[in-house]
């Protein structure tokens, strides 16, 4: 009898150990997370999908690499938000979120639930400039790892916003997810919770294709992994002047600035006031930032005019005929006079944004410098910057169209931007980007 009991105990112990071992194998420590990127061609916005809440409500949210935090409005989520938890104003979470105040239920009723003295902050619609001041809360965010497994982030911070804040967003989206330099942005929260490198790789797709966003330090799939071994690197710089949240076009200190020192067209350096490329320490004006919520790269008026003039001259030398401009573009051309390249799009003058050293530059070929606006007309896909109503004005804002089909790494741990040449040169694109 004792022998039989001992055998049962041994067998039970082995089963427990086996189960524990299997659990360990089925839940390895993640190295990174992956999110799909799609393009809404109607409004030229790039968005991803997330799953949030106890019922895993699926939401499409626009990607803003200079935003503060996740915000959205969704009836599907509202009707099943059983795991929604408001953030109290005096909590550690409110401090991490840099809450800008506290709200009372009777004056600013947050939804789906309300508590007295709830932590609050401003959510910005980066397209309309509309600001929504409301409470912050948390819920479980379901994230997909690069090794193919789902994980639950139990208290992910966000704002449930008024539906009016969604005006100007792509019709298929319910809010904005942020990757800015804050402690409650997507990559910051995942890095803190899962102890992974605070780094994200962005591969923005062109029309008709999908791309991916990868957070963490992981190996990429072939053939892009080989390309990633020799990325061009440049340090991030920070604006010394903060700007108010309603500022849309100007200088955002949450964003990513790089030190562009000159611009070339077919290796000829443009002539303009180069002080515009530096950030003024007293006003915050100037400099170069990257923003996925800008459809096309915008430039200060004097820089833009210099670019258009030199591009038009260089295009004419190639026999490319200029036609009437089509707003918002300042230089347009007859499609019949533009040769079509085999890999990187129309054969037009090459544009370089030169950074630290003449050999460190971001090169734009026709696939990223030209956009077709009609059957017979193609335009230079750069626009003149609109002066902001308030706050500093950035001289160059690199937009989403110019990022398409480049592998771009934002490494906050080393404070560096790394980017590839156009993936089209290697016969690949962002539609083939993923983790190995």
Beta strands, then each sheet from edge to edge (+ up, - down):
strand 1: 32-40
strand 2: 45-52
strand 3: 57-64
strand 4: 70-72
strand 5: 85-86
strand 6: 101-103
strand 7: 118-124
strand 8: 131-135
strand 9: 137-144
strand 10: 150-160
strand 11: 175-178
strand 12: 199-203
strand 13: 211-216
strand 14: 232-237
strand 15: 256-258
strand 16: 262-265
strand 17: 268-269
strand 18: 288-290
strand 19: 297-299
strand 20: 322-323
strand 21: 332-334
strand 22: 351-354
strand 23: 361-364
strand 24: 370-372
strand 25: 377-380
strand 26: 382-384
strand 27: 396-398
strand 28: 407-411
strand 29: 416-419
sheet 1: 5+ 9- 2+ 1- 13+ 12- 28+ 29- 14+ 15- 18+ 27+ 19- 26-
sheet 2: 5+ 9- 10+ 4+ 11- 3-
sheet 3: 6+ 7- 8+
sheet 4: 17+ 16- 22+ 23-
sheet 5: 20+ 21- 25+ 24-
end
